[in-house]
Amino acid sequence: MRKRELVYVHGLLAEVRSYIEESADGSLDTSYDEMEVTPASIHLGKAAHERAVFALAGDLAEKQIANDDQAIAAD
């Protein structure tokens, strides 16, 4: 994937995270927060955005799996 595409995907994942935080009425504590890379950090290299995309996607997936497990346990 090209850097421009990674930055775009990074931005989309950041928007998904914002939506989830607004829906859940709270912030997500993730490993992504420890990184100093945001979609607006276009001065950083492709590798930095790639790590951020993988971290954010993994954190969002873990959050969804945890929510699904809670929903199953509640049934």
NORJOJO-V60519 format. One record per residue. N is the residue number from 0. RES is the residue in three letters. D_LAST is the distance of its C-alpha to the last C-alpha in Angstrom with 1 decimal. Layout:
BEGIN
{{N	RES	D_LAST} {N	RES	D_LAST}}
END
This chain:
BEGIN
{{0	MET	41.2} {1	ARG	43.8} {2	LYS	43.6} {3	ARG	43.5} {4	GLU	40.5} {5	LEU	38.7} {6	VAL	39.5} {7	TYR	38.0} {8	VAL	34.7} {9	HIS	34.7} {10	GLY	35.0} {11	LEU	32.2} {12	LEU	29.8} {13	ALA	31.0} {14	GLU	30.3} {15	VAL	26.7} {16	ARG	26.3} {17	SER	27.8} {18	TYR	25.5} {19	ILE	22.4} {20	GLU	24.1} {21	GLU	24.8} {22	SER	21.3} {23	ALA	19.8} {24	ASP	22.8} {25	GLY	23.9} {26	SER	25.7} {27	LEU	24.5} {28	ASP	26.4} {29	THR	27.4} {30	SER	30.2} {31	TYR	31.5} {32	ASP	32.5} {33	GLU	35.0} {34	MET	36.7} {35	GLU	39.5} {36	VAL	39.0} {37	THR	37.9} {38	PRO	38.3} {39	ALA	41.5} {40	SER	43.0} {41	ILE	44.9} {42	HIS	47.7} {43	LEU	45.7} {44	GLY	45.8} {45	LYS	43.6} {46	ALA	42.3} {47	ALA	41.1} {48	HIS	39.1} {49	GLU	37.8} {50	ARG	36.5} {51	ALA	34.9} {52	VAL	33.2} {53	PHE	31.7} {54	ALA	30.6} {55	LEU	29.0} {56	ALA	27.3} {57	GLY	26.0} {58	ASP	24.8} {59	LEU	23.0} {60	ALA	21.4} {61	GLU	20.2} {62	LYS	18.8} {63	GLN	16.8} {64	ILE	15.6} {65	ALA	14.5} {66	ASN	12.7} {67	ASP	10.9} {68	ASP	10.1} {69	GLN	8.8} {70	ALA	6.5} {71	ILE	5.3} {72	ALA	5.5} {73	ALA	3.8} {74	ASP	0.0}}
END
